[in-house]
Amino acid sequence: MAPRLSTRTPTHRPGRDRRAELHPGPQGVGRAQGRHVVAAGGGIAGLSAATGLAERGVRVTLIERQPQLGGRASSWAVDAAGDLTTMSRGFHAFFRQYYQLRSLLRRADPTLSCLRPVDDYPLVLKDGPRDSFATVPRTPPFNLAGFIATSPSFPISALRSVDLDQAMGLLDVHFPQTFHGRARGGAA
């Protein structure tokens, strides 16, 4: 069995999952002084990439085609037939398992006081069914079972139509191999 690559450090904050482990980057990689990269997109991913590169000594130019940063998490004022309203393009909830986003936000707000917990983040279908996550367990696979057991839009009878091979592929994540392009068993 290969040795574990992870280490726990006193400054590592794993959040709610006490099994979370810190997987440090490759050792011996020097600072990238003199390098210059362009990060495309001022959304969460682009800002995270630019921050990580800048912290390693890389000169970063961030480009964004929209007049504001934030990507899908942004919103802006629009005039809708003389009525000022807010337009947003989607997702505005950051779940606890988004550890990279939370780590990025901690640079500016160590206590994450900028985030506000919500009681629920329901999914509402246009024809009326409403899926609630308020009472669904937070721990996999119990959260999946809890969602299926309580969902009005995905009844248990719908499990018959699920492509089992594709569904199982969603669960095939192995840390840290998945992020290095290696599946269980080794090949890249």
Backbone as a printed PyTorch tensor [residue, N CA C, xyz], in Angstrom:
tensor([[[  0.8400,  -1.1750,   0.0000],
         [  0.0000,   0.0000,   0.0000],
         [  0.8870,   1.2410,   0.0000]],

        [[  0.5630,   2.2080,  -0.8270],
         [  1.3540,   3.4380,  -0.9440],
         [  1.1790,   4.2790,   0.3110]],

        [[  2.2240,   5.0250,   0.6920],
         [  2.0950,   5.9000,   1.8710],
         [  1.1010,   7.0190,   1.6020]],

        [[  0.4770,   7.4830,   2.6480],
         [ -0.4800,   8.5840,   2.5170],
         [  0.2670,   9.8570,   2.1980]],

        [[ -0.2760,  10.6380,   1.2720],
         [  0.3530,  11.8740,   0.8490],
         [ -0.1000,  13.0630,   1.6730]],

        [[ -1.0850,  12.8660,   2.5080],
         [ -1.6760,  14.0040,   3.2030],
         [ -1.0250,  14.2310,   4.5550]],

        [[ -1.1400,  15.4750,   4.9990],
         [ -0.6870,  15.8330,   6.3420],
         [ -1.7090,  16.7660,   6.9440]],

        [[ -1.8220,  16.7070,   8.2350],
         [ -2.6920,  17.6570,   8.9180],
         [ -1.7980,  18.7110,   9.5450]],

        [[ -2.2040,  19.9530,   9.4290],
         [ -1.4380,  21.0300,  10.0390],
         [ -2.3460,  21.7670,  10.9950]],

        [[ -1.7570,  22.4420,  12.0000],
         [ -2.5860,  23.1510,  12.9810],
         [ -3.4320,  24.2540,  12.3390]],

        [[ -3.0150,  24.8050,  11.2020],
         [ -3.7680,  25.8840,  10.5850],
         [ -4.8290,  25.3810,   9.6120]],

        [[ -4.8310,  24.1040,   9.3130],
         [ -5.8180,  23.5590,   8.3840],
         [ -7.1720,  23.4810,   9.0740]],

        [[ -8.1980,  24.0540,   8.4210],
         [ -9.5570,  24.0320,   8.9760],
         [-10.4340,  23.1770,   8.0750]],

        [[-10.6780,  21.9370,   8.4410],
         [-11.4250,  21.0630,   7.5510],
         [-12.9190,  21.3290,   7.5080]],

        [[-13.4410,  22.2150,   8.3170],
         [-14.8770,  22.4720,   8.2990],
         [-15.6230,  21.4150,   9.0920]],

        [[-16.7900,  21.0440,   8.6170],
         [-17.6280,  20.1050,   9.3550],
         [-17.1250,  18.6710,   9.2450]],

        [[-16.4670,  18.3430,   8.1430],
         [-16.0220,  16.9680,   7.9180],
         [-14.6600,  16.7730,   8.5710]],

        [[-14.6440,  16.1420,   9.7240],
         [-13.4000,  15.9430,  10.4660],
         [-12.4820,  14.9410,   9.7720]],

        [[-12.9860,  14.2530,   8.7570],
         [-12.1520,  13.3160,   7.9950],
         [-11.4020,  14.0310,   6.8830]],

        [[-11.7070,  15.3020,   6.6410],
         [-11.0480,  16.0520,   5.5690],
         [ -9.5530,  16.1020,   5.8280]],

        [[ -8.7890,  15.9900,   4.7690],
         [ -7.3380,  16.0000,   4.8730],
         [ -6.7630,  17.0320,   3.9230]],

        [[ -5.6640,  17.6290,   4.3220],
         [ -4.9590,  18.5840,   3.4900],
         [ -3.9830,  17.8260,   2.6090]],

        [[ -4.0650,  18.0290,   1.3040],
         [ -3.1540,  17.4080,   0.3560],
         [ -2.2860,  18.5120,  -0.2350]],

        [[ -1.0900,  18.7120,   0.3140],
         [ -0.2510,  19.8140,  -0.1540],
         [  0.2300,  19.5900,  -1.5770]],

        [[  0.5810,  20.6900,  -2.2310],
         [  1.1000,  20.6140,  -3.5860],
         [  2.4720,  19.9690,  -3.6130]],

        [[  3.0060,  19.7460,  -4.8210],
         [  4.3090,  19.1080,  -4.9540],
         [  5.3910,  19.9090,  -4.2400]],

        [[  6.3000,  19.2030,  -3.5940],
         [  7.4090,  19.8430,  -2.8960],
         [  8.5170,  20.1660,  -3.8930]],

        [[  9.3050,  21.1660,  -3.5790],
         [ 10.4440,  21.4980,  -4.4160],
         [ 10.1190,  22.4090,  -5.5850]],

        [[  8.8660,  22.7870,  -5.7590],
         [  8.5140,  23.6980,  -6.8350],
         [  8.7850,  25.1050,  -6.3430]],

        [[  9.7140,  25.7850,  -6.9900],
         [ 10.0940,  27.1170,  -6.5490],
         [  9.0370,  28.1490,  -6.8930]],

        [[  9.2410,  29.3210,  -6.3630],
         [  8.3410,  30.4200,  -6.6930],
         [  8.5220,  30.7580,  -8.1550]],

        [[  7.4910,  31.1870,  -8.7780],
         [  7.4910,  31.4180, -10.2230],
         [  7.7930,  32.8620, -10.5660]],

        [[  8.8350,  33.4230,  -9.9730],
         [  9.2000,  34.8090, -10.2390],
         [  9.4590,  34.9960, -11.7350]],

        [[  9.0090,  36.1190, -12.2600],
         [  9.2350,  36.4040, -13.6710],
         [  8.1910,  35.8220, -14.6040]],

        [[  7.3430,  34.9530, -14.1230],
         [  6.2930,  34.3700, -14.9560],
         [  5.1150,  35.3180, -15.0260]],

        [[  4.3830,  35.2720, -16.1260],
         [  3.1810,  36.0800, -16.2930],
         [  2.1260,  35.2120, -16.9620]],

        [[  0.9490,  35.1520, -16.3760],
         [ -0.1500,  34.3920, -16.9540],
         [ -1.3840,  35.2760, -17.0540]],

        [[ -2.2980,  34.8570, -17.9110],
         [ -3.5900,  35.5210, -18.0390],
         [ -4.6360,  34.5500, -17.5150]],

        [[ -5.4150,  34.9840, -16.5460],
         [ -6.5270,  34.1900, -16.0280],
         [ -7.7860,  34.6980, -16.7000]],

        [[ -8.4920,  33.8040, -17.3570],
         [ -9.6970,  34.1880, -18.0900],
         [-10.9270,  33.9840, -17.2250]],

        [[-11.6290,  35.0600, -16.9450],
         [-12.8850,  34.9810, -16.2220],
         [-12.7580,  35.4120, -14.7830]],

        [[-13.6060,  36.3460, -14.3940],
         [-13.5980,  36.8770, -13.0400],
         [-14.6360,  36.2360, -12.1510]],

        [[-14.9770,  34.9890, -12.4330],
         [-15.8750,  34.2510, -11.5490],
         [-15.0740,  33.5960, -10.4370]],

        [[-15.7180,  32.7210,  -9.6970],
         [-15.0650,  32.0800,  -8.5620],
         [-13.8180,  31.3210,  -9.0120]],

        [[-13.8990,  30.5600, -10.0860],
         [-12.7520,  29.7690, -10.5400],
         [-11.6070,  30.6700, -10.9950]],

        [[-11.8960,  31.6900, -11.7950],
         [-10.8500,  32.5840, -12.2740],
         [-10.1870,  33.3540, -11.1490]],

        [[-10.9860,  33.8560, -10.2210],
         [-10.4340,  34.5850,  -9.0850],
         [ -9.6000,  33.6730,  -8.1850]],

        [[-10.0510,  32.4350,  -8.0000],
         [ -9.2950,  31.4690,  -7.1930],
         [ -7.9650,  31.1530,  -7.8500]],

        [[ -7.9880,  30.9120,  -9.1710],
         [ -6.7530,  30.6070,  -9.9000],
         [ -5.7970,  31.7900,  -9.8300]],

        [[ -6.3050,  32.9970, -10.0680],
         [ -5.4600,  34.1870, -10.0400],
         [ -4.8480,  34.3920,  -8.6610]],

        [[ -5.6250,  34.1720,  -7.6150],
         [ -5.1180,  34.3340,  -6.2430],
         [ -4.0190,  33.3290,  -5.9500]],

        [[ -4.2790,  32.0550,  -6.2720],
         [ -3.2800,  31.0190,  -6.0170],
         [ -1.9840,  31.2640,  -6.7680]],

        [[ -2.0830,  31.6940,  -8.0180],
         [ -0.8850,  31.9850,  -8.8130],
         [ -0.1360,  33.1940,  -8.2580]],

        [[ -0.8670,  34.2530,  -7.9210],
         [ -0.2330,  35.4570,  -7.3910],
         [  0.4870,  35.1600,  -6.0790]],

        [[ -0.0970,  34.3010,  -5.2430],
         [  0.5470,  33.9380,  -3.9820],
         [  1.8400,  33.1670,  -4.1980]],

        [[  2.0140,  32.6020,  -5.3710],
         [  3.2300,  31.8570,  -5.6920],
         [  4.2170,  32.6920,  -6.5080]],

        [[  3.9760,  34.0000,  -6.5900],
         [  4.9130,  34.8880,  -7.2360],
         [  4.6820,  35.1070,  -8.7140]],

        [[  3.5870,  34.6000,  -9.2540],
         [  3.2930,  34.7760, -10.6740],
         [  2.5910,  36.1130, -10.8710]],

        [[  2.9950,  36.8600, -11.9050],
         [  2.2860,  38.0850, -12.2520],
         [  1.0480,  37.6650, -13.0280]],

        [[ -0.1290,  38.0990, -12.5870],
         [ -1.3980,  37.6510, -13.1620],
         [ -2.1490,  38.8380, -13.7480]],

        [[ -2.6610,  38.6480, -14.9610],
         [ -3.6090,  39.5890, -15.5420],
         [ -4.9370,  38.8610, -15.6340]],

        [[ -5.9390,  39.3910, -14.9720],
         [ -7.2680,  38.7950, -14.9720],
         [ -8.1040,  39.5170, -16.0140]],

        [[ -8.7010,  38.7610, -16.9260],
         [ -9.5840,  39.3740, -17.9220],
         [-11.0090,  38.8770, -17.7010]],

        [[-11.9580,  39.7820, -17.8790],
         [-13.3770,  39.4700, -17.6880],
         [-14.1670,  40.2560, -18.7120]],

        [[-15.0410,  39.5840, -19.4470],
         [-15.7910,  40.2800, -20.4910],
         [-16.9590,  41.0960, -19.9530]],

        [[-17.4380,  40.7780, -18.7640],
         [-18.5470,  41.5200, -18.1800],
         [-18.0070,  42.7490, -17.4380]],

        [[-18.8520,  43.7410, -17.1820],
         [-18.3820,  44.9430, -16.4740],
         [-18.1900,  44.7200, -14.9670]],

        [[-18.5440,  43.5490, -14.4410],
         [-18.3570,  43.2720, -13.0220],
         [-17.7880,  41.8640, -12.8480]],

        [[-17.1420,  41.6680, -11.7070],
         [-16.6130,  40.3530, -11.3690],
         [-17.7020,  39.5110, -10.7300]],

        [[-17.4790,  38.2230, -10.6640],
         [-18.3980,  37.3440,  -9.9500],
         [-18.9410,  36.1930, -10.7670]],

        [[-18.8790,  36.2900, -12.0800],
         [-19.3890,  35.1990, -12.9090],
         [-20.8420,  34.9010, -12.6140]],

        [[-21.1550,  33.6320, -12.4430],
         [-22.5410,  33.2200, -12.1950],
         [-23.0380,  33.6360, -10.8190]],

        [[-22.1300,  34.0790,  -9.9620],
         [-22.5370,  34.5300,  -8.6340],
         [-22.7920,  36.0300,  -8.5820]],

        [[-22.6500,  36.6980,  -9.7230],
         [-22.8280,  38.1500,  -9.7290],
         [-24.2800,  38.5490,  -9.9830]],

        [[-24.5720,  39.7860,  -9.6660],
         [-25.8760,  40.3640,  -9.9910],
         [-25.6430,  41.8400, -10.2750]],

        [[-26.5870,  42.4610, -10.9510],
         [-26.4380,  43.8690, -11.3160],
         [-27.8140,  44.4850, -11.5030]],

        [[-27.8610,  45.8050, -11.4080],
         [-29.1250,  46.5330, -11.5500],
         [-29.4720,  46.6760, -13.0320]],

        [[-30.7500,  46.5130, -13.3540],
         [-31.2320,  46.7090, -14.7210],
         [-32.5250,  47.5140, -14.6830]],

        [[-32.7720,  48.2340, -15.7660],
         [-34.0100,  48.9890, -15.9110],
         [-34.9820,  48.1160, -16.6940]],

        [[-36.0300,  47.6360, -16.0400],
         [-37.0380,  46.7740, -16.6650],
         [-38.3060,  47.5890, -16.8650]],

        [[-38.4280,  48.1940, -18.0440],
         [-39.5950,  49.0050, -18.3890],
         [-39.8270,  50.1160, -17.3740]],

        [[-38.7460,  50.8080, -17.0040],
         [-38.8560,  51.9190, -16.0780],
         [-38.8010,  51.5360, -14.6180]],

        [[-38.7260,  50.2400, -14.3270],
         [-38.6710,  49.7600, -12.9530],
         [-37.2730,  49.2060, -12.6970]],

        [[-36.5410,  49.7510, -11.7200],
         [-35.2000,  49.2810, -11.4060],
         [-35.3010,  47.9750, -10.6280]],

        [[-34.6460,  46.9490, -11.1480],
         [-34.6840,  45.6430, -10.5080],
         [-33.2930,  45.0230, -10.5820]],

        [[-33.1150,  43.8860,  -9.9890],
         [-31.8230,  43.2050,  -9.9840],
         [-31.8780,  41.9910, -10.8970]],

        [[-30.8550,  41.8460, -11.7070],
         [-30.7110,  40.6820, -12.5820],
         [-29.5930,  39.8180, -12.0200]],

        [[-29.8180,  38.5310, -11.9630],
         [-28.7560,  37.6160, -11.5570],
         [-28.7630,  36.4280, -12.4990]],

        [[-27.6080,  35.8020, -12.6310],
         [-27.4980,  34.7050, -13.5850],
         [-27.5010,  33.3530, -12.9200]],

        [[-27.8270,  33.2620, -11.6950],
         [-27.9160,  31.9200, -11.1490],
         [-27.5010,  31.7880,  -9.7140]],

        [[-26.6150,  30.8880,  -9.5070],
         [-26.2650,  30.3360,  -8.2130],
         [-25.7730,  31.3920,  -7.2210]],

        [[-26.4040,  31.4590,  -6.0610],
         [-25.9960,  32.3910,  -5.0210],
         [-25.8800,  31.7300,  -3.6510]],

        [[-25.7550,  30.4240,  -3.6310],
         [-25.5690,  29.7170,  -2.3680],
         [-24.2280,  29.0030,  -2.4360]],

        [[-23.4880,  29.0510,  -1.3650],
         [-22.1910,  28.4080,  -1.3130],
         [-22.2450,  27.3630,  -0.2180]],

        [[-22.3390,  26.1290,  -0.5980],
         [-22.4930,  25.0430,   0.3550],
         [-21.2020,  24.8050,   1.1300]],

        [[-21.3330,  24.2350,   2.3060],
         [-20.1980,  24.0440,   3.2020],
         [-19.0940,  23.1880,   2.5870]],

        [[-19.4340,  22.3050,   1.6810],
         [-18.4100,  21.4460,   1.0990],
         [-17.5650,  22.1590,   0.0390]],

        [[-17.8570,  23.4080,  -0.2760],
         [-17.0440,  24.1710,  -1.2260],
         [-15.8330,  24.7290,  -0.4830]],

        [[-14.9580,  23.8270,  -0.0570],
         [-13.8390,  24.1980,   0.7930],
         [-12.8720,  25.1540,   0.1120]],

        [[-12.6950,  25.0720,  -1.2060],
         [-11.7690,  25.9740,  -1.8780],
         [-12.3000,  27.4110,  -1.8530]],

        [[-13.5940,  27.5760,  -2.0940],
         [-14.1870,  28.9120,  -2.0270],
         [-14.0870,  29.4540,  -0.6090]],

        [[-14.4070,  28.6290,   0.3570],
         [-14.3510,  29.0710,   1.7450],
         [-12.9190,  29.4560,   2.1270]],

        [[-11.9360,  28.7120,   1.6510],
         [-10.5370,  29.0360,   1.9100],
         [-10.1680,  30.3750,   1.2720]],

        [[-10.6380,  30.6180,   0.0710],
         [-10.3730,  31.8910,  -0.6110],
         [-11.0190,  33.0470,   0.1510]],

        [[-12.2580,  32.8740,   0.5700],
         [-12.9550,  33.9280,   1.3000],
         [-12.3010,  34.2200,   2.6520]],

        [[-11.7090,  33.1840,   3.2730],
         [-11.0540,  33.3850,   4.5750],
         [ -9.8680,  34.3390,   4.4830]],

        [[ -9.3140,  34.5140,   3.3010],
         [ -8.1930,  35.4490,   3.1590],
         [ -8.6460,  36.8730,   3.4820]],

        [[ -9.8780,  37.1960,   3.1430],
         [-10.4200,  38.5250,   3.4060],
         [-11.2760,  38.5630,   4.6710]],

        [[-11.8310,  37.4170,   5.0490],
         [-12.7510,  37.3480,   6.1840],
         [-12.4900,  36.0420,   6.9450]],

        [[-11.5010,  36.0320,   7.8510],
         [-11.0900,  34.7940,   8.5180],
         [-12.2160,  34.0380,   9.2190]],

        [[-13.2350,  34.7310,   9.6960],
         [-14.3280,  34.0500,  10.3940],
         [-15.4940,  33.7140,   9.4710]],

        [[-15.3860,  34.0890,   8.2100],
         [-16.4570,  33.8950,   7.2190],
         [-17.7640,  34.5440,   7.6590]],

        [[-17.6620,  35.6720,   8.3520],
         [-18.8670,  36.3770,   8.7750],
         [-19.6280,  36.9630,   7.5770]],

        [[-18.9840,  36.9900,   6.4020],
         [-19.6690,  37.4840,   5.2020],
         [-20.7250,  36.4930,   4.7030]],

        [[-20.6390,  35.2380,   5.1390],
         [-21.6160,  34.2310,   4.7210],
         [-22.7390,  34.1490,   5.7460]],

        [[-23.9460,  33.9640,   5.2580],
         [-25.1110,  33.8500,   6.1300],
         [-25.7650,  32.4950,   5.9140]],

        [[-25.9820,  31.7490,   6.9910],
         [-26.6530,  30.4590,   6.8240],
         [-28.1190,  30.6600,   6.4400]],

        [[-28.6360,  29.7460,   5.6700],
         [-30.0480,  29.7720,   5.3060],
         [-30.6970,  28.4930,   5.8240]],

        [[-31.9790,  28.5760,   6.1330],
         [-32.6970,  27.4130,   6.6380],
         [-32.8900,  26.3480,   5.5700]],

        [[-33.0290,  26.7880,   4.3180],
         [-33.2680,  25.8520,   3.2260],
         [-32.8380,  26.5090,   1.9230]],

        [[-32.5460,  25.7000,   0.9410],
         [-32.2470,  26.1730,  -0.4070],
         [-33.0700,  25.3050,  -1.3520]],

        [[-34.3800,  25.5690,  -1.4130],
         [-35.2700,  24.6650,  -2.1510],
         [-35.0990,  24.7730,  -3.6580]],

        [[-35.3850,  23.6840,  -4.3200],
         [-35.4800,  23.6570,  -5.7740],
         [-36.9610,  23.6210,  -6.1090]],

        [[-37.4040,  24.5930,  -6.8910],
         [-38.8200,  24.6880,  -7.2360],
         [-38.9540,  24.5140,  -8.7360]],

        [[-39.6850,  23.4890,  -9.1510],
         [-39.9000,  23.2510, -10.5620],
         [-41.0230,  24.1350, -11.0720]],

        [[-41.0030,  24.4440, -12.3690],
         [-41.9840,  25.3790, -12.9180],
         [-43.4200,  24.8680, -12.8070]],

        [[-43.6110,  23.5470, -12.7540],
         [-44.9750,  23.0300, -12.6410],
         [-45.3940,  22.7810, -11.1900]],

        [[-44.5820,  23.2410, -10.2300],
         [-45.0390,  23.2350,  -8.8580],
         [-44.2890,  22.4190,  -7.8350]],

        [[-43.7290,  21.2300,  -8.1620],
         [-43.0610,  20.4770,  -7.0890],
         [-41.9070,  21.2780,  -6.4800]],

        [[-41.7200,  21.1190,  -5.1840],
         [-40.6800,  21.8510,  -4.4570],
         [-39.8810,  20.8610,  -3.6310]],

        [[-38.5840,  20.7680,  -3.9430],
         [-37.6980,  19.8880,  -3.1840],
         [-37.0020,  20.6980,  -2.1150]],

        [[-37.1070,  20.2390,  -0.8730],
         [-36.4790,  20.9120,   0.2580],
         [-35.2540,  20.1210,   0.6900]],

        [[-34.2310,  20.8350,   1.1380],
         [-33.0330,  20.1900,   1.6540],
         [-32.8850,  20.4210,   3.1550]],

        [[-33.8800,  21.0620,   3.7630],
         [-33.7910,  21.4370,   5.1760],
         [-33.6560,  20.2340,   6.0970]],

        [[-34.2980,  19.1350,   5.7790],
         [-34.2660,  17.9770,   6.6750],
         [-33.4270,  16.8270,   6.1320]],

        [[-32.7590,  17.0420,   4.9950],
         [-31.9350,  15.9900,   4.4060],
         [-30.6210,  15.9040,   5.1830]],

        [[-30.1770,  14.7010,   5.5500],
         [-28.8910,  14.5770,   6.2520],
         [-27.7560,  15.1850,   5.4310]],

        [[-26.7030,  15.6280,   6.0870],
         [-25.5780,  16.2670,   5.3900],
         [-24.5090,  15.2800,   4.9630]],

        [[-24.5310,  14.0760,   5.4840],
         [-23.4620,  13.1170,   5.2340],
         [-23.8280,  12.1430,   4.1110]],

        [[-22.9500,  12.0440,   3.0800],
         [-23.1840,  11.0320,   2.0400],
         [-23.0160,   9.6400,   2.6430]],

        [[-23.7080,   8.6390,   2.2000],
         [-24.7600,   8.6080,   1.1900],
         [-26.1480,   8.8540,   1.7760]],

        [[-26.1900,   9.1820,   3.0750],
         [-27.4830,   9.3990,   3.7220],
         [-28.2110,  10.6010,   3.1320]],

        [[-27.4510,  11.6080,   2.6530],
         [-28.1020,  12.7740,   2.0610],
         [-28.8270,  12.3870,   0.7740]],

        [[-28.2400,  11.5170,  -0.0260],
         [-28.8870,  11.0600,  -1.2550],
         [-30.1520,  10.2660,  -0.9270]],

        [[-30.0350,   9.3540,   0.0190],
         [-31.1990,   8.5600,   0.4160],
         [-32.2930,   9.4480,   0.9940]],

        [[-31.9120,  10.4280,   1.8110],
         [-32.8930,  11.3440,   2.3970],
         [-33.5780,  12.1910,   1.3490]],

        [[-32.8170,  12.6410,   0.3450],
         [-33.4080,  13.4330,  -0.7370],
         [-34.4320,  12.6020,  -1.5000]],

        [[-34.0470,  11.3970,  -1.8840],
         [-34.9620,  10.5360,  -2.6500],
         [-36.2100,  10.2080,  -1.8390]],

        [[-36.0320,   9.9690,  -0.5530],
         [-37.1780,   9.6030,   0.2960],
         [-38.1700,  10.7420,   0.4610]],

        [[-37.7120,  11.9940,   0.3650],
         [-38.6080,  13.1270,   0.6290],
         [-38.9530,  13.9550,  -0.6100]],

        [[-38.3470,  13.6650,  -1.7460],
         [-38.5200,  14.5040,  -2.9320],
         [-39.8410,  14.2800,  -3.6570]],

        [[-40.6350,  15.3450,  -3.8570],
         [-41.8410,  15.2020,  -4.6570],
         [-41.5390,  15.1780,  -6.1660]],

        [[-40.3770,  15.6830,  -6.5690],
         [-40.0680,  15.7140,  -8.0030],
         [-39.2820,  14.4880,  -8.4610]],

        [[-38.7470,  13.7060,  -7.5500],
         [-38.0020,  12.5030,  -7.9060],
         [-38.4980,  11.3550,  -7.0300]],

        [[-39.6210,  10.7730,  -7.3960],
         [-40.1770,   9.6910,  -6.5730],
         [-39.2930,   8.4420,  -6.6270]],

        [[-39.4090,   7.6150,  -5.6230],
         [-38.6260,   6.3840,  -5.5540],
         [-38.8280,   5.5390,  -6.8080]],

        [[-40.0170,   5.5810,  -7.3860],
         [-40.2810,   4.7970,  -8.6040],
         [-39.3950,   5.2370,  -9.7730]],

        [[-38.8580,   6.4720,  -9.7330],
         [-37.9960,   6.9600, -10.8080],
         [-36.6160,   6.3050, -10.7900]],

        [[-36.2760,   5.6440,  -9.6840],
         [-34.9860,   4.9640,  -9.6120],
         [-34.8390,   3.9020, -10.6970]],

        [[-35.9720,   3.3280, -11.1510],
         [-35.9090,   2.3020, -12.2040],
         [-35.3030,   2.8410, -13.4900]],

        [[-35.4590,   4.1350, -13.7600],
         [-34.9680,   4.7090, -15.0160],
         [-33.5550,   5.2900, -14.9060]],

        [[-32.9160,   5.1860, -13.7480],
         [-31.5700,   5.7130, -13.5700],
         [-30.5590,   4.7790, -14.2330]],

        [[-29.6460,   5.3500, -15.0190],
         [-28.5550,   4.5860, -15.6190],
         [-27.5530,   4.3030, -14.5080]],

        [[-27.5270,   3.0800, -14.0120],
         [-26.7290,   2.7290, -12.8460],
         [-25.2340,   2.9380, -13.0790]],

        [[-24.7270,   2.6160, -14.2790],
         [-23.2980,   2.8160, -14.5490],
         [-22.9270,   4.2900, -14.4500]],

        [[-23.7480,   5.1680, -15.0270],
         [-23.4590,   6.5970, -14.9470],
         [-23.5920,   7.1080, -13.5160]],

        [[-24.5990,   6.6510, -12.8040],
         [-24.7960,   7.0840, -11.4170],
         [-23.6260,   6.6500, -10.5420]],

        [[-23.1420,   5.4380, -10.7090],
         [-22.0190,   4.9570,  -9.9100],
         [-20.7400,   5.7250, -10.2530]],

        [[-20.6240,   6.1740, -11.5020],
         [-19.4720,   6.9690, -11.8970],
         [-19.3720,   8.2690, -11.1200]],

        [[-20.5130,   8.8070, -10.7010],
         [-20.5080,  10.0350,  -9.8970],
         [-19.8860,   9.8030,  -8.5220]],

        [[-19.9250,   8.5650,  -8.0720],
         [-19.3860,   8.2310,  -6.7540],
         [-17.9240,   7.8020,  -6.8180]],

        [[-17.3690,   7.6680,  -8.0200],
         [-16.0200,   7.1540,  -8.2040],
         [-14.9950,   8.2740,  -8.0650]],

        [[-14.8330,   8.7630,  -6.8530],
         [-13.8810,   9.8270,  -6.5670],
         [-12.9220,   9.2950,  -5.5130]],

        [[-11.6440,   9.4070,  -5.8020],
         [-10.6110,   8.9200,  -4.8900],
         [ -9.6030,  10.0410,  -4.6800]],

        [[ -9.4270,  10.4460,  -3.4240],
         [ -8.5450,  11.5540,  -3.1090],
         [ -7.1510,  11.0420,  -2.7730]],

        [[ -6.0940,  11.6460,  -3.2770],
         [ -6.0550,  12.7610,  -4.2130],
         [ -5.9410,  12.3240,  -5.6690]],

        [[ -6.0070,  11.0200,  -5.9390],
         [ -5.7790,  10.5070,  -7.2840],
         [ -6.6940,  11.1350,  -8.3290]],

        [[ -7.9500,  11.3500,  -8.0160],
         [ -8.8920,  11.9070,  -8.9920],
         [ -8.3980,  13.2490,  -9.5130]],

        [[ -7.7940,  14.0580,  -8.6380],
         [ -7.3490,  15.3810,  -9.0400],
         [ -6.0130,  15.3690,  -9.7710]],

        [[ -5.3610,  14.2090,  -9.7760],
         [ -4.1080,  14.0670, -10.5150],
         [ -4.3270,  13.2640, -11.7880]],

        [[ -5.5800,  12.9680, -12.1460],
         [ -5.8880,  12.2510, -13.3730],
         [ -5.6890,  10.7500, -13.2840]],

        [[ -5.6130,  10.2170, -12.0740],
         [ -5.4270,   8.7780, -11.9200],
         [ -6.6420,   8.1940, -11.2260]],

        [[ -7.2410,   7.2320, -11.8430],
         [ -8.3590,   6.5260, -11.2100],
         [ -7.7920,   5.4740, -10.2610]],

        [[ -8.6720,   4.8670,  -9.4910],
         [ -8.2600,   3.7850,  -8.6080],
         [ -7.6110,   2.7110,  -9.4700]],

        [[ -6.4680,   2.2440,  -9.0680],
         [ -5.7750,   1.2460,  -9.8510],
         [ -4.5550,   1.8270, -10.5520]],

        [[ -4.4380,   3.1630, -10.6450],
         [ -3.1860,   3.7540, -11.0350],
         [ -3.0530,   4.4730, -12.3390]],

        [[ -3.5490,   4.0070, -13.4620],
         [ -3.2290,   4.6150, -14.7480],
         [ -3.7640,   6.0380, -14.8550]],

        [[ -2.9710,   6.8840, -15.4980],
         [ -3.3800,   8.2790, -15.6650],
         [ -4.3240,   8.4260, -16.8240]]])
